[in-house]
Amino acid sequence: MEQEVFLHPVWKVLVLMVSLKQFVIDETYKEFQEYLENQIKLLHRSMESARSPEDFYRLQGQVLSLRKLQNMKEDVLKRDK
């Protein structure tokens, strides 16, 4: 039986930031960016055919979330300075 290691919340954030930094520097990040861009294009097509304002706003929120993920590299590297 393995014991769970307790990490102070500050350490958890630091571990996450190091992991994110490794991810955004890695080559797979480019593939992730391409995936995000394709998903945004699909959402834009869905927005064109949205039947209600609520559907449009929901799709718009999804695009915003994906855009934030696209900017993750800049955010992670900026915080590292």
PDB file with one MODEL, atoms N, CA, C and O in Angstrom:
MODEL        1
ATOM      1  N   MET A   1       0.842  -1.175   0.000  1.00  0.00           N
ATOM      2  CA  MET A   1       0.000   0.000   0.000  1.00  0.00           C
ATOM      3  C   MET A   1       0.895   1.249   0.000  1.00  0.00           C
ATOM      4  O   MET A   1       1.755   1.413   0.865  1.00  0.00           O
ATOM      5  N   GLU A   2       0.673   2.117  -0.983  1.00  0.00           N
ATOM      6  CA  GLU A   2       1.477   3.331  -1.095  1.00  0.00           C
ATOM      7  C   GLU A   2       0.872   4.444  -0.263  1.00  0.00           C
ATOM      8  O   GLU A   2      -0.347   4.603  -0.190  1.00  0.00           O
ATOM      9  N   GLN A   3       1.742   5.200   0.354  1.00  0.00           N
ATOM     10  CA  GLN A   3       1.281   6.348   1.115  1.00  0.00           C
ATOM     11  C   GLN A   3       1.156   7.545   0.183  1.00  0.00           C
ATOM     12  O   GLN A   3       1.987   7.758  -0.701  1.00  0.00           O
ATOM     13  N   GLU A   4       0.113   8.310   0.398  1.00  0.00           N
ATOM     14  CA  GLU A   4      -0.067   9.528  -0.393  1.00  0.00           C
ATOM     15  C   GLU A   4       0.839  10.610   0.167  1.00  0.00           C
ATOM     16  O   GLU A   4       0.889  10.833   1.376  1.00  0.00           O
ATOM     17  N   VAL A   5       1.543  11.268  -0.714  1.00  0.00           N
ATOM     18  CA  VAL A   5       2.463  12.325  -0.301  1.00  0.00           C
ATOM     19  C   VAL A   5       1.687  13.629  -0.208  1.00  0.00           C
ATOM     20  O   VAL A   5       0.993  14.024  -1.146  1.00  0.00           O
ATOM     21  N   PHE A   6       1.814  14.285   0.923  1.00  0.00           N
ATOM     22  CA  PHE A   6       1.148  15.576   1.102  1.00  0.00           C
ATOM     23  C   PHE A   6       2.059  16.676   0.590  1.00  0.00           C
ATOM     24  O   PHE A   6       3.208  16.803   1.012  1.00  0.00           O
ATOM     25  N   LEU A   7       1.525  17.465  -0.325  1.00  0.00           N
ATOM     26  CA  LEU A   7       2.249  18.630  -0.824  1.00  0.00           C
ATOM     27  C   LEU A   7       1.483  19.876  -0.434  1.00  0.00           C
ATOM     28  O   LEU A   7       0.266  19.956  -0.603  1.00  0.00           O
ATOM     29  N   HIS A   8       2.197  20.827   0.079  1.00  0.00           N
ATOM     30  CA  HIS A   8       1.593  22.126   0.378  1.00  0.00           C
ATOM     31  C   HIS A   8       1.065  22.706  -0.932  1.00  0.00           C
ATOM     32  O   HIS A   8       1.686  22.500  -1.975  1.00  0.00           O
ATOM     33  N   PRO A   9      -0.059  23.424  -0.915  1.00  0.00           N
ATOM     34  CA  PRO A   9      -0.611  23.977  -2.160  1.00  0.00           C
ATOM     35  C   PRO A   9       0.375  24.790  -2.991  1.00  0.00           C
ATOM     36  O   PRO A   9       0.304  24.781  -4.220  1.00  0.00           O
ATOM     37  N   VAL A  10       1.289  25.490  -2.335  1.00  0.00           N
ATOM     38  CA  VAL A  10       2.284  26.273  -3.074  1.00  0.00           C
ATOM     39  C   VAL A  10       3.186  25.335  -3.873  1.00  0.00           C
ATOM     40  O   VAL A  10       3.523  25.630  -5.020  1.00  0.00           O
ATOM     41  N   TRP A  11       3.575  24.219  -3.284  1.00  0.00           N
ATOM     42  CA  TRP A  11       4.422  23.252  -3.986  1.00  0.00           C
ATOM     43  C   TRP A  11       3.671  22.617  -5.137  1.00  0.00           C
ATOM     44  O   TRP A  11       4.252  22.348  -6.189  1.00  0.00           O
ATOM     45  N   LYS A  12       2.385  22.377  -4.947  1.00  0.00           N
ATOM     46  CA  LYS A  12       1.581  21.803  -6.029  1.00  0.00           C
ATOM     47  C   LYS A  12       1.581  22.734  -7.242  1.00  0.00           C
ATOM     48  O   LYS A  12       1.700  22.282  -8.381  1.00  0.00           O
ATOM     49  N   VAL A  13       1.448  24.020  -6.990  1.00  0.00           N
ATOM     50  CA  VAL A  13       1.457  25.006  -8.077  1.00  0.00           C
ATOM     51  C   VAL A  13       2.816  25.018  -8.756  1.00  0.00           C
ATOM     52  O   VAL A  13       2.889  25.076  -9.984  1.00  0.00           O
ATOM     53  N   LEU A  14       3.883  24.966  -7.989  1.00  0.00           N
ATOM     54  CA  LEU A  14       5.227  24.962  -8.565  1.00  0.00           C
ATOM     55  C   LEU A  14       5.468  23.715  -9.415  1.00  0.00           C
ATOM     56  O   LEU A  14       6.058  23.804 -10.493  1.00  0.00           O
ATOM     57  N   VAL A  15       5.022  22.572  -8.943  1.00  0.00           N
ATOM     58  CA  VAL A  15       5.160  21.331  -9.711  1.00  0.00           C
ATOM     59  C   VAL A  15       4.374  21.438 -11.010  1.00  0.00           C
ATOM     60  O   VAL A  15       4.854  21.032 -12.067  1.00  0.00           O
ATOM     61  N   LEU A  16       3.177  21.979 -10.929  1.00  0.00           N
ATOM     62  CA  LEU A  16       2.353  22.155 -12.126  1.00  0.00           C
ATOM     63  C   LEU A  16       3.028  23.108 -13.109  1.00  0.00           C
ATOM     64  O   LEU A  16       3.039  22.843 -14.311  1.00  0.00           O
ATOM     65  N   MET A  17       3.583  24.201 -12.624  1.00  0.00           N
ATOM     66  CA  MET A  17       4.230  25.167 -13.504  1.00  0.00           C
ATOM     67  C   MET A  17       5.443  24.549 -14.204  1.00  0.00           C
ATOM     68  O   MET A  17       5.670  24.807 -15.386  1.00  0.00           O
ATOM     69  N   VAL A  18       6.216  23.744 -13.491  1.00  0.00           N
ATOM     70  CA  VAL A  18       7.367  23.082 -14.109  1.00  0.00           C
ATOM     71  C   VAL A  18       6.886  22.118 -15.186  1.00  0.00           C
ATOM     72  O   VAL A  18       7.469  22.048 -16.268  1.00  0.00           O
ATOM     73  N   SER A  19       5.827  21.379 -14.889  1.00  0.00           N
ATOM     74  CA  SER A  19       5.275  20.442 -15.876  1.00  0.00           C
ATOM     75  C   SER A  19       4.763  21.187 -17.106  1.00  0.00           C
ATOM     76  O   SER A  19       4.998  20.757 -18.236  1.00  0.00           O
ATOM     77  N   LEU A  20       4.067  22.298 -16.891  1.00  0.00           N
ATOM     78  CA  LEU A  20       3.563  23.086 -18.012  1.00  0.00           C
ATOM     79  C   LEU A  20       4.704  23.658 -18.837  1.00  0.00           C
ATOM     80  O   LEU A  20       4.633  23.686 -20.066  1.00  0.00           O
ATOM     81  N   LYS A  21       5.753  24.112 -18.168  1.00  0.00           N
ATOM     82  CA  LYS A  21       6.887  24.664 -18.902  1.00  0.00           C
ATOM     83  C   LYS A  21       7.512  23.592 -19.790  1.00  0.00           C
ATOM     84  O   LYS A  21       7.852  23.859 -20.942  1.00  0.00           O
ATOM     85  N   GLN A  22       7.663  22.389 -19.262  1.00  0.00           N
ATOM     86  CA  GLN A  22       8.216  21.294 -20.062  1.00  0.00           C
ATOM     87  C   GLN A  22       7.311  20.997 -21.248  1.00  0.00           C
ATOM     88  O   GLN A  22       7.793  20.725 -22.347  1.00  0.00           O
ATOM     89  N   PHE A  23       6.001  21.050 -21.029  1.00  0.00           N
ATOM     90  CA  PHE A  23       5.048  20.757 -22.093  1.00  0.00           C
ATOM     91  C   PHE A  23       5.116  21.797 -23.209  1.00  0.00           C
ATOM     92  O   PHE A  23       5.153  21.433 -24.384  1.00  0.00           O
ATOM     93  N   VAL A  24       5.131  23.082 -22.862  1.00  0.00           N
ATOM     94  CA  VAL A  24       5.100  24.123 -23.897  1.00  0.00           C
ATOM     95  C   VAL A  24       6.409  24.206 -24.677  1.00  0.00           C
ATOM     96  O   VAL A  24       6.428  24.716 -25.797  1.00  0.00           O
ATOM     97  N   ILE A  25       7.492  23.718 -24.104  1.00  0.00           N
ATOM     98  CA  ILE A  25       8.768  23.713 -24.807  1.00  0.00           C
ATOM     99  C   ILE A  25       8.877  22.495 -25.726  1.00  0.00           C
ATOM    100  O   ILE A  25       9.597  22.527 -26.724  1.00  0.00           O
ATOM    101  N   ASP A  26       8.172  21.441 -25.391  1.00  0.00           N
ATOM    102  CA  ASP A  26       8.252  20.180 -26.126  1.00  0.00           C
ATOM    103  C   ASP A  26       7.620  20.296 -27.517  1.00  0.00           C
ATOM    104  O   ASP A  26       6.758  21.144 -27.751  1.00  0.00           O
ATOM    105  N   GLU A  27       8.059  19.434 -28.429  1.00  0.00           N
ATOM    106  CA  GLU A  27       7.547  19.429 -29.808  1.00  0.00           C
ATOM    107  C   GLU A  27       6.068  19.058 -29.875  1.00  0.00           C
ATOM    108  O   GLU A  27       5.371  19.483 -30.797  1.00  0.00           O
ATOM    109  N   THR A  28       5.584  18.285 -28.930  1.00  0.00           N
ATOM    110  CA  THR A  28       4.165  17.895 -28.973  1.00  0.00           C
ATOM    111  C   THR A  28       3.251  19.099 -28.784  1.00  0.00           C
ATOM    112  O   THR A  28       2.067  19.037 -29.117  1.00  0.00           O
ATOM    113  N   TYR A  29       3.786  20.183 -28.259  1.00  0.00           N
ATOM    114  CA  TYR A  29       2.964  21.380 -28.067  1.00  0.00           C
ATOM    115  C   TYR A  29       2.484  21.932 -29.408  1.00  0.00           C
ATOM    116  O   TYR A  29       1.377  22.462 -29.500  1.00  0.00           O
ATOM    117  N   LYS A  30       3.307  21.810 -30.442  1.00  0.00           N
ATOM    118  CA  LYS A  30       2.890  22.269 -31.776  1.00  0.00           C
ATOM    119  C   LYS A  30       1.690  21.471 -32.263  1.00  0.00           C
ATOM    120  O   LYS A  30       0.767  22.033 -32.853  1.00  0.00           O
ATOM    121  N   GLU A  31       1.698  20.178 -32.023  1.00  0.00           N
ATOM    122  CA  GLU A  31       0.558  19.339 -32.391  1.00  0.00           C
ATOM    123  C   GLU A  31      -0.680  19.737 -31.594  1.00  0.00           C
ATOM    124  O   GLU A  31      -1.792  19.762 -32.123  1.00  0.00           O
ATOM    125  N   PHE A  32      -0.474  20.044 -30.331  1.00  0.00           N
ATOM    126  CA  PHE A  32      -1.572  20.501 -29.483  1.00  0.00           C
ATOM    127  C   PHE A  32      -2.156  21.807 -30.024  1.00  0.00           C
ATOM    128  O   PHE A  32      -3.374  21.981 -30.044  1.00  0.00           O
ATOM    129  N   GLN A  33      -1.290  22.723 -30.464  1.00  0.00           N
ATOM    130  CA  GLN A  33      -1.737  23.988 -31.042  1.00  0.00           C
ATOM    131  C   GLN A  33      -2.568  23.748 -32.308  1.00  0.00           C
ATOM    132  O   GLN A  33      -3.596  24.395 -32.512  1.00  0.00           O
ATOM    133  N   GLU A  34      -2.123  22.828 -33.146  1.00  0.00           N
ATOM    134  CA  GLU A  34      -2.866  22.504 -34.366  1.00  0.00           C
ATOM    135  C   GLU A  34      -4.237  21.923 -34.025  1.00  0.00           C
ATOM    136  O   GLU A  34      -5.237  22.250 -34.664  1.00  0.00           O
ATOM    137  N   TYR A  35      -4.271  21.065 -33.017  1.00  0.00           N
ATOM    138  CA  TYR A  35      -5.543  20.493 -32.572  1.00  0.00           C
ATOM    139  C   TYR A  35      -6.494  21.593 -32.097  1.00  0.00           C
ATOM    140  O   TYR A  35      -7.670  21.605 -32.461  1.00  0.00           O
ATOM    141  N   LEU A  36      -5.978  22.512 -31.287  1.00  0.00           N
ATOM    142  CA  LEU A  36      -6.813  23.611 -30.791  1.00  0.00           C
ATOM    143  C   LEU A  36      -7.351  24.449 -31.949  1.00  0.00           C
ATOM    144  O   LEU A  36      -8.525  24.820 -31.955  1.00  0.00           O
ATOM    145  N   GLU A  37      -6.496  24.748 -32.925  1.00  0.00           N
ATOM    146  CA  GLU A  37      -6.923  25.559 -34.068  1.00  0.00           C
ATOM    147  C   GLU A  37      -8.025  24.853 -34.863  1.00  0.00           C
ATOM    148  O   GLU A  37      -8.986  25.492 -35.293  1.00  0.00           O
ATOM    149  N   ASN A  38      -7.890  23.555 -35.057  1.00  0.00           N
ATOM    150  CA  ASN A  38      -8.931  22.797 -35.765  1.00  0.00           C
ATOM    151  C   ASN A  38     -10.245  22.801 -34.993  1.00  0.00           C
ATOM    152  O   ASN A  38     -11.319  22.916 -35.584  1.00  0.00           O
ATOM    153  N   GLN A  39     -10.159  22.676 -33.682  1.00  0.00           N
ATOM    154  CA  GLN A  39     -11.378  22.707 -32.866  1.00  0.00           C
ATOM    155  C   GLN A  39     -12.053  24.078 -32.938  1.00  0.00           C
ATOM    156  O   GLN A  39     -13.280  24.168 -32.972  1.00  0.00           O
ATOM    157  N   ILE A  40     -11.262  25.129 -32.961  1.00  0.00           N
ATOM    158  CA  ILE A  40     -11.819  26.484 -33.061  1.00  0.00           C
ATOM    159  C   ILE A  40     -12.517  26.664 -34.405  1.00  0.00           C
ATOM    160  O   ILE A  40     -13.587  27.270 -34.469  1.00  0.00           O
ATOM    161  N   LYS A  41     -11.925  26.145 -35.476  1.00  0.00           N
ATOM    162  CA  LYS A  41     -12.565  26.233 -36.794  1.00  0.00           C
ATOM    163  C   LYS A  41     -13.908  25.516 -36.803  1.00  0.00           C
ATOM    164  O   LYS A  41     -14.881  26.012 -37.371  1.00  0.00           O
ATOM    165  N   LEU A  42     -13.956  24.343 -36.169  1.00  0.00           N
ATOM    166  CA  LEU A  42     -15.229  23.611 -36.088  1.00  0.00           C
ATOM    167  C   LEU A  42     -16.270  24.398 -35.288  1.00  0.00           C
ATOM    168  O   LEU A  42     -17.445  24.440 -35.652  1.00  0.00           O
ATOM    169  N   LEU A  43     -15.829  25.010 -34.210  1.00  0.00           N
ATOM    170  CA  LEU A  43     -16.759  25.803 -33.398  1.00  0.00           C
ATOM    171  C   LEU A  43     -17.260  27.023 -34.168  1.00  0.00           C
ATOM    172  O   LEU A  43     -18.424  27.403 -34.034  1.00  0.00           O
ATOM    173  N   HIS A  44     -16.397  27.636 -34.967  1.00  0.00           N
ATOM    174  CA  HIS A  44     -16.825  28.783 -35.776  1.00  0.00           C
ATOM    175  C   HIS A  44     -17.898  28.360 -36.775  1.00  0.00           C
ATOM    176  O   HIS A  44     -18.863  29.089 -37.004  1.00  0.00           O
ATOM    177  N   ARG A  45     -17.727  27.190 -37.363  1.00  0.00           N
ATOM    178  CA  ARG A  45     -18.763  26.686 -38.275  1.00  0.00           C
ATOM    179  C   ARG A  45     -20.071  26.455 -37.537  1.00  0.00           C
ATOM    180  O   ARG A  45     -21.146  26.758 -38.053  1.00  0.00           O
ATOM    181  N   SER A  46     -19.975  25.924 -36.346  1.00  0.00           N
ATOM    182  CA  SER A  46     -21.189  25.705 -35.544  1.00  0.00           C
ATOM    183  C   SER A  46     -21.830  27.031 -35.164  1.00  0.00           C
ATOM    184  O   SER A  46     -23.056  27.131 -35.104  1.00  0.00           O
ATOM    185  N   MET A  47     -21.019  28.048 -34.906  1.00  0.00           N
ATOM    186  CA  MET A  47     -21.566  29.364 -34.553  1.00  0.00           C
ATOM    187  C   MET A  47     -22.358  29.947 -35.718  1.00  0.00           C
ATOM    188  O   MET A  47     -23.365  30.626 -35.515  1.00  0.00           O
ATOM    189  N   GLU A  48     -21.899  29.679 -36.940  1.00  0.00           N
ATOM    190  CA  GLU A  48     -22.601  30.198 -38.123  1.00  0.00           C
ATOM    191  C   GLU A  48     -24.004  29.620 -38.243  1.00  0.00           C
ATOM    192  O   GLU A  48     -24.899  30.250 -38.807  1.00  0.00           O
ATOM    193  N   SER A  49     -24.186  28.421 -37.710  1.00  0.00           N
ATOM    194  CA  SER A  49     -25.498  27.791 -37.836  1.00  0.00           C
ATOM    195  C   SER A  49     -26.246  27.709 -36.508  1.00  0.00           C
ATOM    196  O   SER A  49     -27.226  26.972 -36.396  1.00  0.00           O
ATOM    197  N   ALA A  50     -25.797  28.449 -35.513  1.00  0.00           N
ATOM    198  CA  ALA A  50     -26.464  28.432 -34.210  1.00  0.00           C
ATOM    199  C   ALA A  50     -27.888  28.946 -34.359  1.00  0.00           C
ATOM    200  O   ALA A  50     -28.136  29.942 -35.039  1.00  0.00           O
ATOM    201  N   ARG A  51     -28.811  28.257 -33.719  1.00  0.00           N
ATOM    202  CA  ARG A  51     -30.231  28.590 -33.866  1.00  0.00           C
ATOM    203  C   ARG A  51     -30.750  29.538 -32.793  1.00  0.00           C
ATOM    204  O   ARG A  51     -31.828  30.113 -32.945  1.00  0.00           O
ATOM    205  N   SER A  52     -30.015  29.701 -31.739  1.00  0.00           N
ATOM    206  CA  SER A  52     -30.484  30.598 -30.679  1.00  0.00           C
ATOM    207  C   SER A  52     -29.293  31.384 -30.130  1.00  0.00           C
ATOM    208  O   SER A  52     -28.146  30.956 -30.262  1.00  0.00           O
ATOM    209  N   PRO A  53     -29.570  32.525 -29.518  1.00  0.00           N
ATOM    210  CA  PRO A  53     -28.485  33.295 -28.914  1.00  0.00           C
ATOM    211  C   PRO A  53     -27.746  32.493 -27.835  1.00  0.00           C
ATOM    212  O   PRO A  53     -26.532  32.627 -27.684  1.00  0.00           O
ATOM    213  N   GLU A  54     -28.475  31.663 -27.090  1.00  0.00           N
ATOM    214  CA  GLU A  54     -27.848  30.859 -26.045  1.00  0.00           C
ATOM    215  C   GLU A  54     -26.828  29.887 -26.634  1.00  0.00           C
ATOM    216  O   GLU A  54     -25.736  29.714 -26.093  1.00  0.00           O
ATOM    217  N   ASP A  55     -27.199  29.252 -27.754  1.00  0.00           N
ATOM    218  CA  ASP A  55     -26.267  28.338 -28.417  1.00  0.00           C
ATOM    219  C   ASP A  55     -25.023  29.094 -28.897  1.00  0.00           C
ATOM    220  O   ASP A  55     -23.895  28.625 -28.748  1.00  0.00           O
ATOM    221  N   PHE A  56     -25.258  30.268 -29.472  1.00  0.00           N
ATOM    222  CA  PHE A  56     -24.149  31.076 -29.965  1.00  0.00           C
ATOM    223  C   PHE A  56     -23.212  31.460 -28.820  1.00  0.00           C
ATOM    224  O   PHE A  56     -21.993  31.355 -28.953  1.00  0.00           O
ATOM    225  N   TYR A  57     -23.776  31.902 -27.702  1.00  0.00           N
ATOM    226  CA  TYR A  57     -22.961  32.321 -26.564  1.00  0.00           C
ATOM    227  C   TYR A  57     -22.196  31.144 -25.967  1.00  0.00           C
ATOM    228  O   TYR A  57     -21.049  31.298 -25.548  1.00  0.00           O
ATOM    229  N   ARG A  58     -22.823  29.970 -25.926  1.00  0.00           N
ATOM    230  CA  ARG A  58     -22.158  28.777 -25.413  1.00  0.00           C
ATOM    231  C   ARG A  58     -20.946  28.428 -26.280  1.00  0.00           C
ATOM    232  O   ARG A  58     -19.864  28.139 -25.769  1.00  0.00           O
ATOM    233  N   LEU A  59     -21.146  28.462 -27.603  1.00  0.00           N
ATOM    234  CA  LEU A  59     -20.051  28.180 -28.530  1.00  0.00           C
ATOM    235  C   LEU A  59     -18.956  29.232 -28.428  1.00  0.00           C
ATOM    236  O   LEU A  59     -17.768  28.920 -28.506  1.00  0.00           O
ATOM    237  N   GLN A  60     -19.368  30.469 -28.254  1.00  0.00           N
ATOM    238  CA  GLN A  60     -18.415  31.565 -28.113  1.00  0.00           C
ATOM    239  C   GLN A  60     -17.542  31.356 -26.865  1.00  0.00           C
ATOM    240  O   GLN A  60     -16.339  31.616 -26.887  1.00  0.00           O
ATOM    241  N   GLY A  61     -18.161  30.888 -25.791  1.00  0.00           N
ATOM    242  CA  GLY A  61     -17.415  30.594 -24.572  1.00  0.00           C
ATOM    243  C   GLY A  61     -16.421  29.464 -24.771  1.00  0.00           C
ATOM    244  O   GLY A  61     -15.321  29.489 -24.219  1.00  0.00           O
ATOM    245  N   GLN A  62     -16.815  28.464 -25.568  1.00  0.00           N
ATOM    246  CA  GLN A  62     -15.895  27.369 -25.849  1.00  0.00           C
ATOM    247  C   GLN A  62     -14.687  27.862 -26.644  1.00  0.00           C
ATOM    248  O   GLN A  62     -13.556  27.447 -26.389  1.00  0.00           O
ATOM    249  N   VAL A  63     -14.933  28.745 -27.602  1.00  0.00           N
ATOM    250  CA  VAL A  63     -13.831  29.308 -28.389  1.00  0.00           C
ATOM    251  C   VAL A  63     -12.900  30.106 -27.471  1.00  0.00           C
ATOM    252  O   VAL A  63     -11.679  30.011 -27.592  1.00  0.00           O
ATOM    253  N   LEU A  64     -13.465  30.878 -26.572  1.00  0.00           N
ATOM    254  CA  LEU A  64     -12.655  31.662 -25.635  1.00  0.00           C
ATOM    255  C   LEU A  64     -11.762  30.752 -24.790  1.00  0.00           C
ATOM    256  O   LEU A  64     -10.591  31.057 -24.566  1.00  0.00           O
ATOM    257  N   SER A  65     -12.315  29.649 -24.331  1.00  0.00           N
ATOM    258  CA  SER A  65     -11.530  28.705 -23.527  1.00  0.00           C
ATOM    259  C   SER A  65     -10.374  28.121 -24.329  1.00  0.00           C
ATOM    260  O   SER A  65      -9.260  27.997 -23.822  1.00  0.00           O
ATOM    261  N   LEU A  66     -10.641  27.763 -25.579  1.00  0.00           N
ATOM    262  CA  LEU A  66      -9.583  27.216 -26.426  1.00  0.00           C
ATOM    263  C   LEU A  66      -8.520  28.268 -26.731  1.00  0.00           C
ATOM    264  O   LEU A  66      -7.332  27.951 -26.798  1.00  0.00           O
ATOM    265  N   ARG A  67      -8.943  29.518 -26.914  1.00  0.00           N
ATOM    266  CA  ARG A  67      -7.972  30.599 -27.159  1.00  0.00           C
ATOM    267  C   ARG A  67      -7.047  30.786 -25.946  1.00  0.00           C
ATOM    268  O   ARG A  67      -5.855  31.054 -26.098  1.00  0.00           O
ATOM    269  N   LYS A  68      -7.612  30.642 -24.752  1.00  0.00           N
ATOM    270  CA  LYS A  68      -6.787  30.757 -23.547  1.00  0.00           C
ATOM    271  C   LYS A  68      -5.750  29.645 -23.508  1.00  0.00           C
ATOM    272  O   LYS A  68      -4.612  29.869 -23.097  1.00  0.00           O
ATOM    273  N   LEU A  69      -6.140  28.446 -23.936  1.00  0.00           N
ATOM    274  CA  LEU A  69      -5.172  27.349 -24.007  1.00  0.00           C
ATOM    275  C   LEU A  69      -4.102  27.632 -25.057  1.00  0.00           C
ATOM    276  O   LEU A  69      -2.940  27.266 -24.879  1.00  0.00           O
ATOM    277  N   GLN A  70      -4.494  28.285 -26.150  1.00  0.00           N
ATOM    278  CA  GLN A  70      -3.508  28.638 -27.173  1.00  0.00           C
ATOM    279  C   GLN A  70      -2.465  29.606 -26.635  1.00  0.00           C
ATOM    280  O   GLN A  70      -1.313  29.575 -27.068  1.00  0.00           O
ATOM    281  N   ASN A  71      -2.846  30.449 -25.715  1.00  0.00           N
ATOM    282  CA  ASN A  71      -1.933  31.447 -25.154  1.00  0.00           C
ATOM    283  C   ASN A  71      -1.158  30.923 -23.948  1.00  0.00           C
ATOM    284  O   ASN A  71      -0.408  31.666 -23.315  1.00  0.00           O
ATOM    285  N   MET A  72      -1.340  29.656 -23.639  1.00  0.00           N
ATOM    286  CA  MET A  72      -0.728  29.081 -22.454  1.00  0.00           C
ATOM    287  C   MET A  72       0.795  29.203 -22.476  1.00  0.00           C
ATOM    288  O   MET A  72       1.402  29.480 -21.442  1.00  0.00           O
ATOM    289  N   LYS A  73       1.412  29.003 -23.622  1.00  0.00           N
ATOM    290  CA  LYS A  73       2.875  29.050 -23.705  1.00  0.00           C
ATOM    291  C   LYS A  73       3.395  30.409 -23.254  1.00  0.00           C
ATOM    292  O   LYS A  73       4.319  30.489 -22.444  1.00  0.00           O
ATOM    293  N   GLU A  74       2.805  31.466 -23.774  1.00  0.00           N
ATOM    294  CA  GLU A  74       3.248  32.806 -23.398  1.00  0.00           C
ATOM    295  C   GLU A  74       3.044  33.051 -21.903  1.00  0.00           C
ATOM    296  O   GLU A  74       3.899  33.635 -21.237  1.00  0.00           O
ATOM    297  N   ASP A  75       1.902  32.597 -21.387  1.00  0.00           N
ATOM    298  CA  ASP A  75       1.615  32.796 -19.968  1.00  0.00           C
ATOM    299  C   ASP A  75       2.607  32.047 -19.081  1.00  0.00           C
ATOM    300  O   ASP A  75       3.105  32.590 -18.096  1.00  0.00           O
ATOM    301  N   VAL A  76       2.886  30.805 -19.438  1.00  0.00           N
ATOM    302  CA  VAL A  76       3.795  29.990 -18.634  1.00  0.00           C
ATOM    303  C   VAL A  76       5.207  30.556 -18.682  1.00  0.00           C
ATOM    304  O   VAL A  76       5.861  30.670 -17.645  1.00  0.00           O
ATOM    305  N   LEU A  77       5.680  30.908 -19.859  1.00  0.00           N
ATOM    306  CA  LEU A  77       7.041  31.425 -19.983  1.00  0.00           C
ATOM    307  C   LEU A  77       7.181  32.812 -19.369  1.00  0.00           C
ATOM    308  O   LEU A  77       8.243  33.159 -18.851  1.00  0.00           O
ATOM    309  N   LYS A  78       6.116  33.605 -19.424  1.00  0.00           N
ATOM    310  CA  LYS A  78       6.150  34.948 -18.826  1.00  0.00           C
ATOM    311  C   LYS A  78       6.246  34.844 -17.304  1.00  0.00           C
ATOM    312  O   LYS A  78       6.964  35.621 -16.675  1.00  0.00           O
ATOM    313  N   ARG A  79       5.537  33.902 -16.717  1.00  0.00           N
ATOM    314  CA  ARG A  79       5.567  33.746 -15.257  1.00  0.00           C
ATOM    315  C   ARG A  79       6.909  33.221 -14.774  1.00  0.00           C
ATOM    316  O   ARG A  79       7.285  33.414 -13.618  1.00  0.00           O
ATOM    317  N   ASP A  80       7.623  32.560 -15.666  1.00  0.00           N
ATOM    318  CA  ASP A  80       8.897  31.969 -15.287  1.00  0.00           C
ATOM    319  C   ASP A  80      10.005  33.021 -15.153  1.00  0.00           C
ATOM    320  O   ASP A  80      11.024  32.770 -14.510  1.00  0.00           O
ATOM    321  N   LYS A  81       9.810  34.178 -15.748  1.00  0.00           N
ATOM    322  CA  LYS A  81      10.845  35.219 -15.730  1.00  0.00           C
ATOM    323  C   LYS A  81      10.915  35.920 -14.405  1.00  0.00           C
ATOM    324  O   LYS A  81      11.734  36.822 -14.227  1.00  0.00           O
TER     325      LYS A  81
ENDMDL
END
